[in-house]
């Protein structure tokens, strides 16, 4: 990008397409490539909808004037430096009570956009609820096409060592090995801190209850495709044959779009391993852990409340084929029929969630919903003790020693990262403070 073009982009950092009154108040001074805001209206949304690409965003815009909608999100458009070049604006209702943005797809885009949002002086997000609303792949063991899933955990399943499938050691069940480990079923010896995030289970359940009032969309193609998952009497796929509904299970984050039973099962195991057995992998998407890492850093600085995050994903396609179908056909050629109803169900299920928060603002949501579970990352960045992490990896110790050693190892990860893992490895698994 040319320097002059960059200056022009930054100079447009005020309110775009706002009312004349707002435009007059929004003054921007240029100092080299820095932007100083003066007398700007600061927007304090009650709900912020996070979309990842155009179809997920457009469904909110195209339904702006339908009966029962939340209103016109294009009424007030705000250009924010650091947003995706493809999606440079946040969009809000006229009163600013609800806003929406599009991050761009993949982890890098999500992290970059959310970081720009939380540090923008144009927004006060300290009391804002965030609805991450996008489509995802679905594990047929736990759900079906067009399902709406609300998650407590997001797991970065691709943060591992990987062997090419043609070179997997003969005694390995998969080519994926947790970093710092020596086999697929060993807990990671190297922790980055983004492996698992846990959001409020209390808020998740409230959101799922709001969404349960929605009449979800479906398609003839999806109905026909689901029926194949009963072939050969494969009972483990019973959930895949049902009509769309509201489910509660967890999301896997991977920039790589994977397909097939073997990879699906590998990441089921990763989810189980990383969450100490409490997570259930049902949805797969590209962005959630990146979004949540940007948010947890902002929450640490009191820029937002991590207890006010809702993860909602709708199922656009199965992550593995039905019995007898090739992985190639499942990924590229089969008409699964889930994409359109999944997009529509973001709006259909998301609208009652947004409206429920707005209607109950003064009585319930303004002061926050206290989570009953731990929220945050493996480091305990926001305080509290994670209910996932290294776990009882040492074996044979007393309960008290287990707790102490787990805390020591978590502290080591936090301070030394990869170096701490190398120290532990060289000491044959013992925790070292060297």
C-alpha positions as CSV (number, residue, x, y, z in Angstrom):
1,X,0.0,0.0,0.0
2,X,1.4,3.5,-0.9
3,X,2.0,5.9,2.0
4,X,-0.5,8.4,0.6
5,X,-3.1,5.8,0.4
6,X,-2.5,4.8,4.0
7,X,-2.9,8.4,5.1
8,X,-6.2,8.7,3.2
9,X,-7.5,5.5,4.9
10,X,-6.5,6.7,8.3
11,X,-8.0,10.2,7.7
12,X,-11.3,8.5,7.1
13,X,-11.4,7.1,10.6
14,X,-14.3,9.2,11.7
15,X,-17.9,8.3,11.3
16,X,-18.9,7.5,7.8
17,X,-22.4,7.9,6.5
18,X,-23.5,9.2,9.9
19,X,-26.1,11.8,10.4
20,X,-25.0,15.4,9.6
21,X,-24.9,16.3,13.3
22,X,-22.6,13.4,14.0
23,X,-20.4,14.2,11.1
24,X,-20.0,17.8,12.3
25,X,-18.9,16.6,15.8
26,X,-16.5,14.0,14.4
27,X,-13.2,15.9,13.9
28,X,-10.0,14.0,13.0
29,X,-6.5,15.4,13.1
30,X,-3.7,13.9,11.0
31,X,-0.3,13.7,12.6
32,X,2.0,11.7,10.3
33,X,0.1,8.3,10.3
34,X,-1.5,8.7,13.7
35,X,-5.1,9.6,14.2
36,X,-6.4,11.8,17.0
37,X,-10.2,11.8,17.6
38,X,-11.8,15.0,19.0
39,X,-15.4,15.4,20.0
40,X,-16.5,12.0,18.5
41,X,-19.7,10.4,19.7
42,X,-18.6,7.2,21.6
43,X,-21.0,4.3,20.9
44,X,-21.9,2.0,23.8
45,X,-23.5,-1.1,22.3
46,X,-25.6,-3.4,24.4
47,X,-24.9,-6.2,21.9
48,X,-22.2,-6.6,19.3
49,X,-22.7,-9.2,16.6
50,X,-19.5,-10.7,15.1
51,X,-19.7,-12.1,11.6
52,X,-16.7,-13.6,9.7
53,X,-17.6,-13.2,6.0
54,X,-20.2,-11.5,3.8
55,X,-23.1,-14.1,3.8
56,X,-23.0,-14.2,7.6
57,X,-23.3,-10.4,7.7
58,X,-25.7,-9.9,4.8
59,X,-28.4,-12.0,6.5
60,X,-28.7,-9.3,9.2
61,X,-28.9,-6.4,6.6
62,X,-31.4,-8.1,4.2
63,X,-33.8,-8.8,7.1
64,X,-33.6,-5.2,8.5
65,X,-37.2,-4.4,7.7
66,X,-38.9,-7.7,8.2
67,X,-41.3,-8.3,10.9
68,X,-39.7,-9.0,14.3
69,X,-36.2,-7.9,13.2
70,X,-33.8,-6.0,15.4
71,X,-33.8,-3.1,13.0
72,X,-31.5,-1.5,10.4
73,X,-27.9,-2.2,11.2
74,X,-26.8,0.0,8.3
75,X,-28.3,3.1,9.9
76,X,-25.0,4.2,11.5
77,X,-21.7,3.1,9.9
78,X,-18.4,3.6,11.5
79,X,-15.0,3.3,9.8
80,X,-12.4,1.8,12.1
81,X,-8.7,1.8,11.4
82,X,-7.3,-1.8,11.6
83,X,-10.5,-3.5,10.3
84,X,-10.3,-5.7,7.3
85,X,-9.8,-3.8,4.0
86,X,-12.8,-5.8,2.7
87,X,-14.9,-4.9,5.7
88,X,-13.7,-1.5,7.0
89,X,-16.8,-0.5,9.0
90,X,-18.8,-1.5,12.0
91,X,-22.6,-1.1,11.5
92,X,-25.0,0.0,14.2
93,X,-28.7,0.7,14.8
94,X,-29.4,4.4,14.8
95,X,-29.4,4.5,18.6
96,X,-26.2,2.4,18.8
97,X,-27.7,-0.3,21.0
98,X,-26.7,-3.1,18.6
99,X,-23.7,-3.1,16.3
100,X,-22.2,-5.6,13.9
101,X,-18.9,-6.1,12.2
102,X,-17.3,-8.6,9.8
103,X,-13.8,-9.8,10.7
104,X,-12.7,-11.5,7.5
105,X,-12.1,-15.3,7.5
106,X,-9.3,-17.1,9.2
107,X,-7.5,-16.7,12.6
108,X,-5.3,-13.8,11.5
109,X,-8.2,-11.7,10.2
110,X,-10.3,-12.4,13.2
111,X,-7.6,-11.5,15.7
112,X,-6.6,-8.3,13.8
113,X,-10.1,-7.0,13.5
114,X,-11.2,-7.7,17.1
115,X,-8.0,-6.1,18.4
116,X,-8.7,-3.0,16.3
117,X,-12.3,-2.9,17.7
118,X,-11.4,-3.3,21.4
119,X,-8.8,-0.5,21.2
120,X,-10.9,1.9,19.1
121,X,-11.8,5.1,21.0
122,X,-15.1,5.1,19.0
123,X,-16.6,2.4,21.2
124,X,-17.2,1.8,24.9
125,X,-17.5,-2.0,25.2
126,X,-17.2,-2.5,28.9
127,X,-20.9,-3.6,29.3
128,X,-21.3,-5.0,25.8
129,X,-22.5,-8.6,25.1
130,X,-20.8,-10.2,22.1
131,X,-22.6,-12.7,19.8
132,X,-20.1,-14.6,17.7
133,X,-22.5,-15.8,15.0
134,X,-21.3,-17.8,12.0
135,X,-21.5,-21.0,10.1
136,X,-19.4,-24.1,10.8
137,X,-18.9,-27.8,9.9
138,X,-20.8,-30.3,12.1
139,X,-19.8,-33.6,13.6
140,X,-22.6,-36.0,12.7
141,X,-22.1,-37.8,16.0
142,X,-23.6,-34.8,17.8
143,X,-25.6,-32.7,15.3
144,X,-27.0,-32.2,11.9
145,X,-27.2,-29.8,9.0
146,X,-28.7,-26.4,10.0
147,X,-28.4,-27.1,13.7
148,X,-27.6,-24.1,15.9
149,X,-24.9,-24.8,18.5
150,X,-24.0,-22.8,21.6
151,X,-20.6,-23.5,23.0
152,X,-18.8,-23.3,26.3
153,X,-15.3,-24.3,25.0
154,X,-13.4,-23.2,21.9
155,X,-10.4,-25.5,21.2
156,X,-7.5,-24.6,18.8
157,X,-7.2,-28.2,17.5
158,X,-4.6,-27.5,14.8
159,X,-2.0,-26.1,17.3
160,X,0.0,-29.3,17.1
161,X,2.8,-31.1,15.4
162,X,1.8,-32.8,12.2
163,X,3.1,-35.7,10.1
164,X,2.0,-36.1,6.5
165,X,-0.6,-38.9,6.3
166,X,1.8,-41.0,4.2
167,X,4.5,-40.9,6.9
168,X,2.6,-41.4,10.1
169,X,4.5,-43.7,12.4
170,X,3.0,-47.2,12.5
171,X,2.2,-47.0,16.2
172,X,0.4,-43.7,15.9
173,X,-3.4,-43.4,15.5
174,X,-3.1,-40.0,13.8
175,X,-0.5,-37.7,12.3
176,X,-1.3,-35.0,14.9
177,X,0.8,-34.8,18.1
178,X,0.3,-32.1,20.8
179,X,3.3,-29.7,20.9
180,X,5.9,-30.8,23.4
181,X,4.5,-34.3,23.5
182,X,5.7,-37.5,21.9
183,X,2.4,-39.3,21.0
184,X,-1.1,-38.3,20.0
185,X,-2.6,-39.0,23.4
186,X,-0.2,-37.1,25.5
187,X,-1.0,-33.7,27.0
188,X,1.0,-30.8,25.4
189,X,4.3,-30.2,26.9
190,X,4.4,-26.7,25.3
191,X,1.5,-24.4,26.0
192,X,0.9,-21.1,24.1
193,X,-2.2,-20.2,26.0
194,X,-4.7,-20.2,23.1
195,X,-5.4,-23.9,23.1
196,X,-8.7,-23.6,25.0
197,X,-11.0,-20.8,26.0
198,X,-14.0,-21.2,28.3
199,X,-16.9,-18.8,28.2
200,X,-19.9,-18.5,30.6
201,X,-22.0,-21.6,30.7
202,X,-24.7,-19.6,32.5
203,X,-24.9,-17.1,29.6
204,X,-24.7,-19.9,27.1
205,X,-27.7,-21.6,28.6
206,X,-29.7,-18.3,28.6
207,X,-28.8,-17.7,25.0
208,X,-29.8,-21.2,24.0
209,X,-33.1,-20.8,25.8
210,X,-33.8,-17.5,23.9
211,X,-32.9,-19.2,20.6
212,X,-35.2,-22.2,21.3
213,X,-38.2,-20.0,20.4
214,X,-36.9,-19.7,16.8
215,X,-38.5,-21.6,13.9
216,X,-35.4,-22.8,12.2
217,X,-34.9,-23.1,8.4
218,X,-34.1,-26.2,6.5
219,X,-33.9,-27.4,2.9
220,X,-35.1,-30.3,0.8
221,X,-31.5,-31.1,-0.1
222,X,-30.4,-31.2,3.5
223,X,-33.3,-33.5,4.4
224,X,-32.3,-35.9,1.7
225,X,-28.6,-35.7,2.6
226,X,-29.2,-36.4,6.3
227,X,-31.0,-39.6,5.4
228,X,-27.8,-41.2,4.2
229,X,-26.4,-41.2,7.7
230,X,-28.6,-44.1,8.6
231,X,-27.0,-46.3,5.9
232,X,-25.6,-49.6,7.1
233,X,-27.2,-49.1,10.5
234,X,-24.5,-46.7,11.8
235,X,-26.2,-45.7,15.0
236,X,-23.4,-43.3,16.1
237,X,-24.8,-40.9,13.5
238,X,-28.3,-40.8,14.8
239,X,-28.0,-37.1,15.7
240,X,-27.2,-36.4,12.0
241,X,-30.6,-37.7,10.9
242,X,-32.7,-35.3,13.0
243,X,-34.3,-32.0,12.0
244,X,-32.4,-28.8,12.9
245,X,-32.5,-27.8,16.5
246,X,-30.6,-26.0,19.3
247,X,-27.7,-28.0,20.7
248,X,-25.0,-27.3,23.2
249,X,-21.5,-28.6,22.4
250,X,-18.1,-27.1,21.6
251,X,-16.2,-25.6,18.7
252,X,-12.9,-26.5,17.2
253,X,-10.7,-23.9,15.6
254,X,-8.5,-24.7,12.6
255,X,-7.4,-22.5,9.7
256,X,-7.2,-25.8,7.7
257,X,-10.6,-26.9,6.4
258,X,-10.5,-30.6,7.2
259,X,-12.8,-33.4,6.0
260,X,-13.1,-37.1,6.8
261,X,-13.8,-39.5,9.7
262,X,-10.1,-40.0,10.6
263,X,-9.4,-36.3,11.0
264,X,-12.7,-35.7,12.7
265,X,-12.0,-38.4,15.2
266,X,-8.5,-37.1,15.8
267,X,-9.8,-33.6,16.7
268,X,-12.5,-35.2,18.8
269,X,-9.7,-36.7,20.8
270,X,-7.8,-33.4,20.9
271,X,-10.9,-31.7,22.3
272,X,-11.2,-34.4,25.0
273,X,-7.5,-34.2,25.8
274,X,-7.2,-30.4,25.9
275,X,-10.4,-30.0,28.1
276,X,-9.6,-32.9,30.4
277,X,-12.6,-34.8,29.1
278,X,-15.3,-32.1,29.6
279,X,-15.4,-30.7,26.0
280,X,-17.5,-32.2,23.2
281,X,-16.3,-31.4,19.7
282,X,-19.3,-30.8,17.4
283,X,-18.5,-27.7,15.4
284,X,-15.5,-26.7,13.3
285,X,-14.6,-23.2,12.2
286,X,-11.6,-21.0,11.5
287,X,-11.8,-18.0,13.8
288,X,-13.2,-18.5,17.4
289,X,-9.9,-19.0,19.3
290,X,-8.4,-16.0,17.6
291,X,-11.4,-13.8,18.4
292,X,-11.3,-15.0,22.0
293,X,-7.6,-14.4,22.5
294,X,-8.0,-10.8,21.3
295,X,-10.9,-10.4,23.7
296,X,-9.2,-11.9,26.7
297,X,-6.3,-9.5,26.3
298,X,-8.9,-6.7,26.2
299,X,-10.7,-8.1,29.2
300,X,-7.5,-8.2,31.2
301,X,-7.2,-4.4,30.6
302,X,-10.9,-3.9,31.6
303,X,-11.9,-2.9,28.0
304,X,-14.7,-5.6,27.9
305,X,-16.2,-8.3,30.1
306,X,-15.2,-11.8,29.1
307,X,-18.4,-13.1,30.9
308,X,-20.5,-11.5,28.2
309,X,-19.5,-13.6,25.2
310,X,-21.8,-16.0,23.4
311,X,-20.4,-18.5,20.8
312,X,-23.1,-19.5,18.3
313,X,-22.4,-21.5,15.2
314,X,-24.8,-23.0,12.7
315,X,-24.1,-26.2,10.8
316,X,-23.5,-25.7,7.0
317,X,-21.9,-29.1,6.2
318,X,-20.8,-32.4,7.8
319,X,-17.2,-32.8,8.7
320,X,-17.1,-36.4,7.4
321,X,-19.0,-38.4,4.8
322,X,-21.8,-40.9,5.4
323,X,-20.9,-44.6,5.1
324,X,-20.0,-45.5,1.6
325,X,-19.3,-41.9,0.4
326,X,-15.7,-40.8,-0.3
327,X,-14.1,-37.9,1.5
328,X,-13.5,-36.3,-1.9
329,X,-17.3,-36.3,-2.7
330,X,-18.2,-35.2,0.8
331,X,-15.9,-32.1,0.6
332,X,-16.2,-31.1,-3.1
333,X,-19.1,-32.5,-5.0
334,X,-22.1,-33.6,-2.8
335,X,-25.0,-31.2,-2.5
336,X,-25.4,-31.3,1.3
337,X,-28.0,-28.5,1.2
338,X,-26.9,-27.0,4.5
339,X,-25.3,-23.7,3.6
340,X,-28.4,-21.6,3.0
341,X,-30.4,-22.7,6.0
342,X,-27.3,-22.4,8.2
343,X,-26.9,-18.8,7.1
344,X,-30.6,-18.1,7.6
345,X,-30.5,-19.7,11.0
346,X,-27.8,-17.3,12.2
347,X,-30.4,-14.6,11.9
348,X,-33.4,-16.7,13.0
349,X,-31.7,-18.0,16.2
350,X,-29.6,-14.9,16.8
351,X,-32.5,-12.4,16.7
352,X,-34.3,-13.7,19.8
353,X,-30.9,-13.8,21.6
354,X,-30.3,-10.1,20.8
355,X,-33.9,-9.2,21.6
356,X,-33.8,-11.1,24.9
357,X,-30.8,-9.2,26.1
358,X,-32.3,-5.9,25.0
359,X,-35.7,-6.6,26.7
360,X,-34.1,-7.8,29.9
361,X,-31.4,-5.2,30.0
362,X,-32.5,-3.2,33.1
363,X,-33.7,-6.2,35.0
364,X,-31.0,-8.7,34.3
365,X,-28.2,-8.0,31.8
366,X,-27.1,-4.4,32.5
367,X,-25.1,-5.5,35.6
368,X,-24.0,-8.8,34.0
369,X,-24.8,-12.4,34.4
370,X,-22.5,-14.1,36.9
371,X,-21.0,-17.2,35.5
372,X,-21.1,-20.4,37.6
373,X,-18.1,-21.9,35.8
374,X,-14.5,-20.8,35.3
375,X,-14.1,-18.4,32.3
376,X,-10.9,-17.6,30.5
377,X,-7.8,-19.4,29.2
378,X,-5.4,-22.0,30.5
379,X,-3.2,-19.4,32.2
380,X,-5.9,-18.1,34.5
381,X,-5.3,-14.7,32.9
382,X,-8.6,-13.2,34.3
383,X,-8.2,-14.9,37.7
384,X,-9.6,-18.2,39.0
385,X,-8.4,-21.7,38.5
386,X,-9.1,-23.3,35.0
387,X,-11.0,-26.6,35.0
388,X,-8.9,-27.7,32.0
389,X,-5.2,-27.8,31.5
390,X,-2.3,-30.1,32.5
391,X,-4.5,-32.0,34.8
392,X,-3.1,-35.0,36.8
393,X,-0.3,-35.6,34.3
394,X,2.2,-36.7,36.9
395,X,0.4,-39.7,38.3
396,X,0.7,-41.3,41.7
397,X,0.8,-38.1,43.7
398,X,-1.5,-37.2,46.4
399,X,-4.4,-34.8,45.6
400,X,-2.6,-31.9,47.3
401,X,0.6,-32.5,45.4
402,X,-1.4,-32.9,42.2
403,X,-2.8,-29.4,42.7
404,X,0.6,-27.9,43.6
405,X,2.4,-29.5,40.6
406,X,-0.3,-28.5,38.2
407,X,-0.1,-24.9,39.4
408,X,3.7,-25.0,39.2
409,X,3.6,-26.3,35.6
410,X,0.9,-23.7,34.6
411,X,3.1,-21.0,36.1
412,X,6.1,-22.3,34.2
413,X,4.2,-22.3,30.9
414,X,3.1,-18.7,31.6
415,X,6.5,-17.4,32.3
416,X,8.7,-19.4,29.9
417,X,6.5,-20.7,27.1
418,X,8.5,-23.0,24.8
419,X,11.6,-22.8,27.0
420,X,9.6,-24.1,29.9
421,X,8.5,-27.1,27.8
422,X,12.1,-27.8,26.8
423,X,13.2,-27.8,30.4
424,X,10.4,-30.1,31.4
425,X,11.3,-32.5,28.5
426,X,15.0,-32.6,29.4
427,X,14.1,-33.4,33.0
428,X,11.9,-36.4,31.7
429,X,8.6,-34.7,32.6
430,X,9.6,-33.2,35.9
431,X,8.8,-29.6,36.6
432,X,11.9,-27.5,36.7
433,X,12.3,-23.9,37.8
434,X,15.7,-23.4,36.2
